[in-house]
Amino acid sequence: MKTFGGSVLFLDRNDINTDEIIPAKYLTENSKEALKPYLLEDLKLKDFDPKKAVGKGAIVSRSNFGCGSSREHAPWVFEVNGINIVIAESFARIFRQNMYNCGMLALELPAPILDELFREFAGTETIISVDIENSLLTFKAKGTEKTVDFTLKNFERALVEAGGWVEYAAAHY
């Protein structure tokens, strides 16, 4: 199973699409590692520098994350950069499933909880820890701590625990 948690990158926008996550011009790359330097290269967000994503372990965003073209490259570029959890109000269906297929977490939280997380933690060096067994997220920054419950379906949990679809299939078929 992958390691979940670490520093958090807050992206305060709805509809962050797969072309912003990894531009289409890089889809000819033949390894995940080759995608690494292009993470969020085309993301348009006030005062955002893609280099801010380097060294992060998690992303917190808004609704409809991962919309646009369906491609496995979007979760791959997160994975190769050490980002194994994305938290948003909602996800594009294919992006969400591709995250789980890669053994990563795509967790949905209600808008009021996300609003609170952005108010309390955005703009600070925030660390998230993930307790998969008890379905808890803990955010910490500057003496402030907040724990949030999340829901994980049994099959999603099985994919995450196995390390992704390929590993799950190898163990069960």
Secondary structure, DSSP 8 states (H G I E B T S, - for coil): ----EEEEEE---S--BHHHHS-GGGTT-SSHHHHGGGTTTT---TT--GGGGTT--EEE--SSBTBSS--THHHHHHHHTT--EEEES-B-HHHHHHHHHTT-EEEE--HHHHHHHHHHHTTS--EEEEETTTTEEEEEETTEEEEEE----HHHHHHHHHTSHHHHHHHH-
